């Protein structure tokens, strides 16, 4: 079992001990070192090493392409003015009340998180739009940070992009379609609960004059409706696929054959997933607008910059996963766990995801370390692959914001503190977000115990 114990120990050591020169606290280095250790201890030869790298990256191909093209698309919507129009429209829709503003902010953050597939990127892109408005409502800085963090985190698991869900489905080896459909329900419930819980942060029935919608909803939509075109295209393609089972890309003569062929090519197949193609098409539609087309180069560069760190972590995680399989580490854990009660495995995996997610502040790292070992055991006990994938994504998503090390909280608190010129306590922020974290973790555990 050294092939399992040593790599995991090294991963924790490098990720958590920041005093190690050059690599201390670097998740990417921790993942790479863990993968190399597994390969060396497992006696992986050059050929197996190369195949392992391809296999590991292939398992995360959907996730990486979603992150890549989702980030570019999200930036295009910011430049086009869609995200601002969404926020202003929701403010008008929910009326001129503090609670209505809270609901509009949460929905906008969730939409941005879903488009980007990354909580930190969504919080950075949208957070600056709402910090000052919330401060004018006398909302405390930690409460502002909590709302931004929770809204963006909910968005990162909200379909249609749902990075955490696609990652878990890839690691489990199941079709993400049924997983995404159920996630629509569970994540929407989380959003509603977060909005209701945050109502206690505001008082009064009317907004200050400067925060009230400047024009009626009908007038606003009449002025801004063109910018919703690309978003409407994305929603239409996704609904046709998830709601009616129609993949518009495979239905087109000629294109369907190309999509089917590319879908058999390792790594490249991530490009032809229906959601990825929908994002690409919607981005191309956005570039038909002169305002976006003039900024095309800047949109791509900024989008890549927003997701660069996430992509590097995912690539390193894919390498580690590939080495775990190539070295036989996964097979050894599965063999050692034969005969264990499925509930014992579920609780063990739950604790592993919770601890690793809390310590690293990353659902990606938590899933890529724990799921390759836990999933085969759960599946061997006749667990439904959909339930396994759902449980993994929800537990890891909740764990990444647990105190005291949630990475997203530190980033958001820095953003809020810099804007308001005050100190914002990230641990208090994570404690305020604890109900949301526990909701996701408990929902995930229920799916694992079904």
C-alpha positions as CSV (number, residue, x, y, z in Angstrom):
1,X,0.0,0.0,0.0
2,X,3.0,2.3,-0.1
3,X,2.0,3.3,-3.6
4,X,-1.1,4.9,-2.0
5,X,0.2,6.1,1.3
6,X,3.4,7.8,0.2
7,X,1.9,9.9,-2.7
8,X,-1.1,11.0,-0.5
9,X,1.3,11.9,2.3
10,X,3.5,13.9,-0.1
11,X,0.4,15.7,-1.5
12,X,-0.7,16.8,2.0
13,X,2.9,17.8,2.9
14,X,3.5,20.0,-0.1
15,X,0.0,21.5,-0.1
16,X,-0.2,22.4,3.5
17,X,3.4,23.2,4.6
18,X,4.0,26.6,3.1
19,X,7.5,26.9,4.5
20,X,8.8,24.3,2.0
21,X,11.0,26.4,-0.4
22,X,9.6,27.1,-3.9
23,X,6.7,24.6,-3.7
24,X,5.2,24.9,-0.3
25,X,1.4,25.6,-0.5
26,X,1.4,25.1,-4.3
27,X,-1.5,22.8,-5.2
28,X,-0.1,22.2,-8.6
29,X,3.3,21.1,-7.3
30,X,1.5,18.9,-4.7
31,X,-0.5,17.1,-7.4
32,X,2.5,16.6,-9.7
33,X,4.7,15.3,-6.9
34,X,2.0,12.9,-5.8
35,X,1.7,11.6,-9.3
36,X,5.4,11.1,-9.8
37,X,5.7,9.3,-6.5
38,X,2.9,6.9,-7.5
39,X,4.6,6.2,-10.8
40,X,8.0,5.6,-9.2
41,X,6.7,3.4,-6.4
42,X,4.4,1.5,-8.8
43,X,7.2,0.8,-11.2
44,X,5.5,2.5,-14.1
45,X,7.5,2.2,-17.3
46,X,7.9,4.9,-20.0
47,X,5.2,3.5,-22.2
48,X,2.8,3.1,-19.3
49,X,3.7,6.5,-18.1
50,X,2.7,8.1,-21.4
51,X,-0.5,6.2,-21.6
52,X,-1.3,7.1,-18.0
53,X,-0.8,10.8,-18.7
54,X,-3.2,10.6,-21.7
55,X,-5.7,8.6,-19.7
56,X,-5.7,11.0,-16.7
57,X,-6.0,14.1,-18.9
58,X,-8.7,12.3,-20.9
59,X,-10.8,11.7,-17.7
60,X,-10.8,15.5,-17.1
61,X,-11.1,16.6,-20.7
62,X,-14.7,17.7,-20.4
63,X,-13.9,19.7,-17.4
64,X,-10.9,21.5,-18.9
65,X,-12.7,22.4,-22.1
66,X,-15.7,23.6,-20.1
67,X,-13.5,25.8,-18.0
68,X,-11.5,27.1,-21.0
69,X,-14.4,28.0,-23.3
70,X,-16.7,28.9,-20.5
71,X,-14.2,31.6,-19.3
72,X,-13.9,33.1,-22.7
73,X,-17.7,33.1,-23.1
74,X,-18.3,34.6,-19.7
75,X,-15.8,37.4,-20.5
76,X,-17.6,38.1,-23.8
77,X,-20.9,38.5,-21.9
78,X,-19.3,41.0,-19.5
79,X,-17.9,43.0,-22.4
80,X,-21.2,42.8,-24.3
81,X,-23.0,44.1,-21.2
82,X,-25.1,41.0,-20.7
83,X,-24.1,40.5,-17.0
84,X,-24.9,44.1,-16.1
85,X,-28.2,43.9,-18.0
86,X,-29.1,40.7,-16.1
87,X,-28.4,42.3,-12.8
88,X,-30.4,45.5,-13.7
89,X,-33.3,43.5,-15.1
90,X,-33.5,41.3,-12.0
91,X,-33.4,44.4,-9.8
92,X,-36.4,45.8,-11.7
93,X,-38.1,42.4,-11.6
94,X,-37.8,42.0,-7.9
95,X,-38.8,45.6,-7.1
96,X,-37.1,48.4,-5.3
97,X,-36.5,46.6,-2.0
98,X,-33.4,45.5,-0.2
99,X,-34.5,41.9,-0.2
100,X,-35.2,42.2,-4.0
101,X,-31.6,43.5,-4.5
102,X,-30.2,40.5,-2.5
103,X,-32.2,38.0,-4.6
104,X,-31.0,39.8,-7.8
105,X,-27.4,39.7,-6.7
106,X,-27.5,36.0,-5.8
107,X,-29.1,35.0,-9.1
108,X,-26.5,37.1,-11.1
109,X,-23.6,35.6,-9.2
110,X,-25.0,32.1,-9.7
111,X,-25.4,32.7,-13.4
112,X,-21.8,34.0,-13.7
113,X,-20.5,31.1,-11.7
114,X,-22.3,28.7,-14.0
115,X,-20.9,30.3,-17.1
116,X,-17.4,30.4,-15.7
117,X,-17.5,27.1,-13.9
118,X,-15.3,28.6,-11.3
119,X,-16.2,30.3,-8.0
120,X,-13.2,32.5,-7.7
121,X,-13.5,33.8,-11.3
122,X,-17.2,34.5,-10.9
123,X,-16.7,36.3,-7.6
124,X,-13.9,38.5,-9.2
125,X,-15.9,39.2,-12.3
126,X,-19.2,40.1,-10.7
127,X,-18.2,40.9,-7.1
128,X,-17.1,44.5,-7.9
129,X,-20.5,45.3,-9.3
130,X,-22.3,44.7,-6.0
131,X,-20.0,45.5,-3.2
132,X,-20.7,49.2,-3.0
133,X,-24.4,48.7,-3.3
134,X,-24.5,46.2,-0.4
135,X,-22.3,48.5,1.7
136,X,-24.8,51.3,1.2
137,X,-27.5,49.0,2.7
138,X,-25.3,48.8,5.9
139,X,-24.5,45.2,5.2
140,X,-21.3,44.3,7.2
141,X,-18.1,43.5,5.1
142,X,-18.0,39.8,6.2
143,X,-21.7,39.4,5.2
144,X,-21.0,41.0,1.8
145,X,-18.1,38.6,1.3
146,X,-20.2,35.6,2.4
147,X,-23.0,36.5,-0.1
148,X,-20.5,36.9,-3.0
149,X,-18.6,33.7,-2.0
150,X,-21.8,31.6,-1.6
151,X,-23.4,32.9,-4.7
152,X,-20.3,32.3,-6.8
153,X,-19.8,28.8,-5.3
154,X,-23.4,27.8,-6.0
155,X,-22.9,28.9,-9.5
156,X,-19.7,26.8,-9.9
157,X,-21.9,23.6,-9.4
158,X,-25.0,25.0,-11.1
159,X,-25.8,23.5,-14.6
160,X,-25.5,23.8,-17.5
161,X,-21.7,24.1,-17.1
162,X,-21.4,22.8,-13.5
163,X,-17.6,22.1,-13.4
164,X,-17.8,20.1,-10.2
165,X,-20.6,17.8,-11.6
166,X,-18.7,17.2,-14.8
167,X,-15.5,16.4,-12.9
168,X,-17.2,13.9,-10.7
169,X,-19.0,12.2,-13.6
170,X,-15.7,12.0,-15.5
171,X,-13.9,10.5,-12.5
172,X,-16.8,8.0,-11.9
173,X,-17.0,7.2,-15.6
174,X,-20.7,7.9,-16.1
175,X,-22.7,10.0,-18.5
176,X,-23.0,13.5,-16.9
177,X,-26.5,14.1,-18.4
178,X,-28.6,12.4,-15.7
179,X,-26.3,13.9,-13.0
180,X,-26.8,17.4,-14.4
181,X,-30.6,17.0,-14.4
182,X,-30.7,16.2,-10.7
183,X,-28.2,18.9,-9.9
184,X,-30.6,21.5,-11.4
185,X,-32.9,20.7,-8.5
186,X,-30.5,20.3,-5.6
187,X,-28.5,23.4,-6.5
188,X,-31.6,25.5,-7.1
189,X,-32.7,24.5,-3.6
190,X,-29.3,25.7,-2.2
191,X,-29.7,29.0,-4.0
192,X,-33.2,29.6,-2.6
193,X,-32.0,28.7,0.9
194,X,-29.0,31.1,0.6
195,X,-31.2,33.9,-0.6
196,X,-33.7,33.5,2.3
197,X,-30.9,33.2,4.8
198,X,-29.2,36.4,3.6
199,X,-32.5,38.4,3.9
200,X,-31.6,38.8,7.6
201,X,-28.6,41.0,6.7
202,X,-30.8,43.8,5.4
203,X,-33.6,45.9,7.0
204,X,-36.2,48.2,5.7
205,X,-38.6,47.9,2.8
206,X,-37.2,50.5,0.4
207,X,-33.9,51.0,-1.2
208,X,-32.0,54.3,-1.1
209,X,-32.9,56.5,-4.1
210,X,-29.4,55.9,-5.7
211,X,-30.0,52.1,-5.7
212,X,-33.5,52.0,-7.0
213,X,-34.0,50.8,-10.6
214,X,-33.7,53.8,-12.9
215,X,-36.4,52.7,-15.3
216,X,-39.4,50.3,-15.5
217,X,-38.8,46.7,-16.4
218,X,-40.5,47.0,-19.8
219,X,-38.4,50.0,-20.8
220,X,-35.2,48.3,-19.6
221,X,-35.9,45.2,-21.6
222,X,-36.8,47.2,-24.7
223,X,-33.4,48.9,-24.4
224,X,-31.2,45.9,-23.5
225,X,-32.9,42.9,-25.1
226,X,-30.4,42.5,-28.0
227,X,-27.5,41.6,-25.6
228,X,-29.4,38.5,-24.4
229,X,-29.1,36.9,-27.8
230,X,-26.0,34.7,-27.2
231,X,-27.3,33.7,-23.7
232,X,-30.6,32.7,-25.3
233,X,-28.8,30.5,-27.9
234,X,-26.9,28.8,-25.1
235,X,-30.0,28.1,-23.1
236,X,-31.9,26.9,-26.1
237,X,-29.2,24.3,-27.1
238,X,-28.9,23.1,-23.5
239,X,-32.7,22.7,-23.0
240,X,-33.1,20.9,-26.3
241,X,-30.4,18.4,-25.2
242,X,-31.3,17.9,-21.5
243,X,-35.1,18.4,-21.7
244,X,-35.9,16.8,-25.1
245,X,-32.9,14.6,-25.8
246,X,-32.0,16.5,-29.0
247,X,-28.3,17.1,-29.6
248,X,-28.4,19.8,-32.4
249,X,-24.8,19.1,-33.3
250,X,-25.2,15.4,-34.0
251,X,-28.6,16.1,-35.8
252,X,-26.9,18.2,-38.5
253,X,-26.0,16.1,-41.5
254,X,-22.2,16.0,-42.0
255,X,-21.5,17.7,-38.7
256,X,-23.0,14.7,-36.8
257,X,-20.4,12.4,-38.3
258,X,-17.5,14.7,-37.4
259,X,-18.8,15.0,-33.8
260,X,-19.1,11.3,-33.5
261,X,-15.6,10.7,-34.8
262,X,-14.0,13.3,-32.6
263,X,-15.9,11.8,-29.6
264,X,-13.8,8.7,-29.9
265,X,-10.5,10.5,-29.7
266,X,-8.9,10.7,-26.2
267,X,-8.7,14.2,-24.8
268,X,-10.0,15.8,-28.0
269,X,-13.5,14.4,-27.2
270,X,-13.8,17.0,-24.6
271,X,-14.3,19.6,-27.3
272,X,-17.4,17.9,-28.8
273,X,-19.5,17.6,-25.7
274,X,-22.8,19.3,-26.4
275,X,-22.4,21.9,-23.6
276,X,-18.9,22.8,-24.8
277,X,-20.1,23.2,-28.4
278,X,-23.1,25.2,-27.2
279,X,-20.7,27.6,-25.4
280,X,-18.4,27.9,-28.5
281,X,-21.5,28.6,-30.7
282,X,-22.8,31.2,-28.3
283,X,-19.4,32.9,-28.2
284,X,-19.3,33.1,-32.0
285,X,-22.8,34.6,-31.9
286,X,-21.5,37.2,-29.4
287,X,-18.7,38.1,-31.8
288,X,-21.3,39.1,-34.4
289,X,-22.0,42.1,-32.2
290,X,-19.6,45.0,-33.2
291,X,-18.9,45.9,-29.6
292,X,-17.7,42.4,-28.8
293,X,-15.9,41.9,-32.2
294,X,-13.8,45.0,-31.7
295,X,-12.6,43.5,-28.4
296,X,-12.2,39.9,-29.5
297,X,-8.4,39.7,-28.7
298,X,-8.9,41.2,-25.3
299,X,-11.9,39.0,-24.5
300,X,-9.9,35.8,-25.3
301,X,-6.8,37.1,-23.3
302,X,-8.8,38.1,-20.3
303,X,-10.9,35.0,-20.3
304,X,-7.8,32.8,-20.4
305,X,-6.3,34.9,-17.6
306,X,-9.4,34.4,-15.5
307,X,-9.2,30.6,-15.7
308,X,-5.4,30.0,-16.2
309,X,-4.8,28.9,-12.6
310,X,-7.9,26.6,-12.7
311,X,-6.8,25.0,-15.9
312,X,-3.2,24.4,-14.6
313,X,-4.7,22.7,-11.5
314,X,-7.0,20.6,-13.6
315,X,-4.1,19.5,-15.8
316,X,-1.9,18.6,-12.9
317,X,-4.9,16.8,-11.3
318,X,-5.3,14.8,-14.5
319,X,-1.7,13.8,-14.4
320,X,-2.0,12.6,-10.8
321,X,-5.2,10.6,-11.5
322,X,-3.5,8.9,-14.5
323,X,-0.6,7.9,-12.4
324,X,-2.8,6.5,-9.7
325,X,-4.4,4.2,-12.3
326,X,-1.2,3.3,-14.1
327,X,0.6,2.5,-10.9
328,X,-2.1,0.1,-9.7
329,X,-2.9,2.3,-6.6
330,X,-6.6,2.4,-7.4
331,X,-6.7,-1.4,-7.9
332,X,-4.9,-2.0,-4.6
333,X,-7.3,0.2,-2.6
334,X,-10.3,-1.6,-4.3
335,X,-8.9,-5.0,-3.5
336,X,-8.2,-4.1,0.1
337,X,-11.7,-2.7,0.5
338,X,-13.4,-5.8,-0.8
339,X,-16.0,-7.0,1.7
340,X,-16.3,-3.6,3.4
341,X,-19.8,-2.4,4.1
342,X,-20.9,0.2,1.4
343,X,-21.9,2.6,4.2
344,X,-18.5,2.4,5.8
345,X,-16.9,3.3,2.4
346,X,-19.4,6.1,2.0
347,X,-18.6,7.6,5.4
348,X,-14.9,7.1,4.8
349,X,-15.0,8.9,1.4
350,X,-17.2,11.6,2.9
351,X,-14.6,12.3,5.6
352,X,-11.8,12.3,3.1
353,X,-13.5,14.7,0.8
354,X,-14.4,17.0,3.7
355,X,-10.9,17.1,5.1
356,X,-9.1,17.5,1.8
357,X,-11.6,20.1,0.5
358,X,-11.3,22.1,3.8
359,X,-7.5,21.9,3.9
360,X,-6.9,22.8,0.2
361,X,-9.9,25.0,-0.4
362,X,-10.4,23.2,-3.7
363,X,-13.1,20.8,-4.7
364,X,-11.1,19.8,-7.8
365,X,-8.2,18.6,-5.6
366,X,-10.5,16.8,-3.1
367,X,-12.4,15.0,-5.9
368,X,-9.3,14.0,-7.9
369,X,-7.6,12.5,-4.8
370,X,-10.6,10.7,-3.2
371,X,-12.9,9.7,-6.0
372,X,-10.6,7.4,-8.0
373,X,-10.3,5.3,-4.9
374,X,-13.8,5.6,-3.4
375,X,-15.8,5.3,-6.7
376,X,-14.8,1.8,-7.7
377,X,-15.6,0.5,-4.2
378,X,-19.0,2.2,-4.1
379,X,-19.8,0.9,-7.6
380,X,-18.8,-2.6,-6.7
381,X,-21.4,-2.5,-3.9
382,X,-24.1,-1.9,-6.6
383,X,-24.3,1.8,-6.0
384,X,-25.9,3.8,-8.8
385,X,-23.1,5.7,-10.8
386,X,-25.3,8.8,-11.0
387,X,-25.7,8.8,-7.2
388,X,-21.9,8.3,-6.7
389,X,-21.2,11.3,-9.1
390,X,-23.8,13.5,-7.5
391,X,-22.6,12.7,-4.0
392,X,-18.9,13.4,-4.9
393,X,-19.7,16.8,-6.5
394,X,-21.9,18.0,-3.7
395,X,-19.6,16.9,-0.8
396,X,-16.5,18.4,-2.4
397,X,-18.3,21.7,-3.3
398,X,-19.5,22.1,0.3
399,X,-16.1,21.2,1.8
400,X,-14.1,23.7,-0.2
401,X,-15.6,26.6,1.8
402,X,-15.3,25.0,5.2
403,X,-13.3,27.0,7.8
404,X,-10.5,27.8,8.3
405,X,-8.8,27.4,4.9
406,X,-11.4,28.1,2.1
407,X,-9.4,29.6,-0.7
408,X,-12.4,31.4,-2.3
409,X,-13.1,33.2,1.0
410,X,-9.6,34.6,1.2
411,X,-9.9,35.9,-2.4
412,X,-13.3,37.4,-1.9
413,X,-12.4,39.0,1.4
414,X,-9.4,40.6,-0.2
415,X,-11.7,42.0,-3.0
416,X,-14.2,43.3,-0.5
417,X,-11.6,44.7,1.8
418,X,-9.8,46.5,-1.0
419,X,-13.0,48.0,-2.3
420,X,-14.3,49.2,1.1
421,X,-10.8,50.0,2.5
422,X,-11.3,47.8,5.5
423,X,-10.2,44.5,7.0
424,X,-12.5,41.6,6.3
425,X,-12.1,38.4,8.3
426,X,-12.2,35.3,6.0
427,X,-12.8,32.9,8.9
428,X,-16.0,34.8,10.0
429,X,-17.0,34.8,6.3
430,X,-16.6,31.0,6.1
431,X,-18.6,30.6,9.4
432,X,-21.4,32.7,7.9
433,X,-21.4,30.4,4.9
434,X,-21.4,27.2,7.0
435,X,-25.1,26.5,6.5
436,X,-24.6,26.4,2.7
437,X,-21.5,24.2,3.0
438,X,-23.3,21.7,5.3
439,X,-26.3,21.6,3.0
440,X,-24.2,20.5,0.0
441,X,-22.2,18.0,2.1
442,X,-25.3,16.4,3.7
443,X,-27.1,16.2,0.3
444,X,-24.0,14.5,-1.1
445,X,-23.9,12.0,1.7
446,X,-27.5,11.1,1.3
447,X,-26.9,10.3,-2.4
448,X,-24.0,8.1,-1.4
449,X,-26.1,6.2,1.2
450,X,-29.1,5.6,-1.2
